[in-house]
């Protein structure tokens, strides 16, 4: 499903469609896309405090906007999969991670 949506977004960037929200985001540029990713991430957090249905809806919005960002930046899903595969099976030691307040 994510591959299909990514391909649709990529195609929309290559072949714009009048009235398309995806093209609106591309036309507005990186700052607008980043703003939407931030808004949707915040909405996921708020939804998690409310109910599961909202978490599903808002997470779907966040994933869509993240895919638009990836296309805008020229990052493929294959690159993301490769990075995740590098991490598979690795144990992360808490003492090696920065504390949240240090980020």
C-alpha positions as CSV (number, residue, x, y, z in Angstrom):
1,X,0.0,0.0,0.0
2,X,2.7,2.5,0.9
3,X,4.6,1.6,-2.3
4,X,1.4,2.3,-4.3
5,X,0.8,5.6,-2.6
6,X,4.4,6.7,-3.0
7,X,4.3,5.9,-6.7
8,X,1.0,7.9,-7.1
9,X,2.6,10.9,-5.3
10,X,5.7,10.6,-7.5
11,X,3.6,10.5,-10.6
12,X,1.6,13.5,-9.5
13,X,4.9,15.4,-9.1
14,X,5.9,14.4,-12.6
15,X,2.5,14.9,-14.2
16,X,0.6,17.6,-12.2
17,X,-3.2,17.4,-12.0
18,X,-5.1,20.7,-11.7
19,X,-6.8,20.9,-8.3
20,X,-4.7,18.2,-6.7
21,X,-3.9,18.7,-3.1
22,X,-0.6,16.8,-3.6
23,X,0.3,19.3,-6.4
24,X,-0.7,22.2,-4.1
25,X,1.9,21.0,-1.6
26,X,4.6,20.6,-4.3
27,X,3.7,24.1,-5.7
28,X,4.0,25.6,-2.2
29,X,7.4,24.1,-1.7
30,X,9.4,22.5,1.1
31,X,8.4,24.9,3.8
32,X,4.7,24.1,3.4
33,X,5.4,20.4,3.2
34,X,7.4,20.5,6.4
35,X,4.7,22.6,8.1
36,X,2.1,20.0,7.2
37,X,4.4,17.1,8.5
38,X,4.8,19.0,11.8
39,X,1.1,19.7,12.1
40,X,0.2,16.1,11.4
41,X,2.8,14.8,13.9
42,X,1.3,17.0,16.5
43,X,-2.2,15.8,15.7
44,X,-1.1,12.2,16.1
45,X,0.2,13.0,19.6
46,X,-3.0,14.7,20.5
47,X,-5.1,11.9,19.1
48,X,-3.2,9.4,21.1
49,X,-4.5,11.1,24.2
50,X,-8.1,10.9,22.9
51,X,-9.1,7.7,21.1
52,X,-7.9,5.0,18.8
53,X,-10.0,6.1,15.8
54,X,-8.4,9.5,15.8
55,X,-4.9,7.9,16.0
56,X,-5.7,5.9,12.9
57,X,-6.9,8.9,11.0
58,X,-4.1,11.2,12.0
59,X,-1.4,8.6,11.5
60,X,-2.7,8.1,8.0
61,X,-2.5,11.8,7.4
62,X,1.1,11.9,8.7
63,X,2.2,9.0,6.6
64,X,0.8,10.7,3.5
65,X,2.6,13.9,4.2
66,X,5.8,12.1,5.0
67,X,5.6,10.4,1.6
68,X,5.1,13.8,-0.1
69,X,8.2,14.9,1.8
70,X,10.2,11.9,0.7
71,X,9.2,12.5,-3.0
72,X,10.0,16.2,-2.7
73,X,13.5,15.4,-1.3
74,X,14.1,12.6,-3.8
75,X,14.3,9.9,-1.2
76,X,13.0,6.5,-2.3
77,X,11.1,4.0,-0.1
78,X,13.9,1.6,-1.0
79,X,16.4,3.9,0.7
80,X,14.2,3.9,3.8
81,X,13.8,0.1,3.8
82,X,17.6,-0.3,3.4
83,X,18.2,2.0,6.4
84,X,15.6,0.1,8.5
85,X,17.1,-3.2,7.5
86,X,20.5,-2.0,8.7
87,X,18.9,-1.5,12.1
88,X,17.1,-4.8,12.2
89,X,18.2,-7.0,15.1
90,X,20.5,-4.4,16.7
91,X,20.1,-3.8,20.3
92,X,20.2,-0.3,21.5
93,X,21.7,0.3,24.9
94,X,19.9,3.1,26.7
95,X,23.2,4.5,28.1
96,X,24.3,5.0,24.5
97,X,21.3,7.2,23.7
98,X,21.0,10.8,24.5
99,X,18.3,11.7,27.0
100,X,15.3,13.5,25.6
101,X,16.2,16.7,27.4
102,X,19.7,16.6,25.7
103,X,18.4,16.5,22.2
